Amino acid sequence: MSEKLYEEAWNFTIEELKKSYIAQNRENEFIFNFNMKYVEDSGDEITISVANEFLKQMMTKKGSFEIVQNKIRETTGLNTLTLKCIIRPNENQNQDSQSNSTSQQNSISSSSNSNGTSSSAENNSYSLNTTNSQITFSESSSSQEQKSVPKKQHSQLKEELNFDTFIPGENSSFAYNASIAVAKEPGKKYNPILLYGGSGLGKTHLMQAIGNYIYNNNPEKLKICYVSAESFTNEFILSLREKTDKAFKNKYRNLDVLLLDDIHFLQGKDSTQEELFYTFDALSQKKAQMVFTCDRPIREIKTMAERLVSRISNGMCIDLQPPNYETRYAILQKKIELQNKFLEPEIIDYIAQNVETNVRELESALEKIFGYEELIGQKLTLEIVKNQLRDIISSNSAENISLDIIQKVIADNFQISVSDLKGKKRDKKFVVPRQIAIYISRELTEISYTELGNEFGGKDHSTIMHAYEKIAEQIKLDSILESKIQLYIRQIKDYKK
């Protein structure tokens, strides 16, 4: 039976969050990230609603649901409370939105995604299982009834990461064409293949596109495994502890296709490297296809076993560079099409001209302006877009930012010396600012983990990566920490020697 036992607690929670954001001059951010409504509650479940699928995905990515859950549990003292989020019917489909849709159809060749299905999520409902800080979505039966028979899908691969949704340019055409060749004739051409380059340039996209193509275009059942190097390592360690190493070897050495992501994670992990070496040899003998990704050339990874480096280097090694203007423009057009949206050409041109780093930044820019359009209900103009993207554009125009500046600003804020920031002291007084400085350095510069390790007292790649990932996870849950980091970033950008 539907009740409203927690409505007052919900209202209090949202009001407290709002006050916190206003106090930090982040009211607009609050509007974007917490535009959800209380519906009802029953037992230990609170039903809330958001306007559409796009906002649900954005709020999930930002950690908004988890923040609210933790806050309302703190308010009520009930650690068993869970949230159920439904997509409410769009009540604002007026003539303006219909006009936009018509304009979009005239400007874009297709308004469906790569599978030919509409991206509309109206009337779908999703259950949020927030146990152990993990949020999963399960569709309601009414939503499932509206769907056609799903396309054949590999459980480890993302359906949207395919060759149709990848836009090749001068920076990536070689990698794109080589990946297609690998997918069409697995184990025969370019084996192994290593795709390397900076974050957000499409390495994982191409790797999964290879897997999806092979999975959907081979009548015989091929054993395909996509796994990150971190998961491979953890699984190997668990097999040793549980004495199931034989099963682990049988799993990986009998594959037809191995897709191993982010092999730079294996730096310094001698036993895992040895296991991968023997796995590599076993797969090579049976002509199984192997695909690897890395954030740099394989020979630049220190403490990587030479014989493993040699094996991988004997294959096809291809780097991906940041996309040029024409490629960025085409990528934006494709992503706008897939979202069934419309942008004036001058707006697309502005974003393509000013967001130059990688595809992930382009996606972030689109997410922000479409979020503004959804929430405010105002047609996007170039001036609005310039205003909404000023932080993103500013961060991408910070070529003059050096590690020295970042380290000095963070050290000054925490009242410690730069030498302490770069040193090895393990007191919390030094560890926290050091991790923050590493996180900001990765966000504002193109410096690799290895180079950052050298600049922060000779630390290894995995230590730097751990520091970055720890802060990245914390800011999803701690709005105050996120606010402080944004303040430090503004200070760094405004810093004058």
Disulfide bonds with the S-S distance in Angstrom:
none
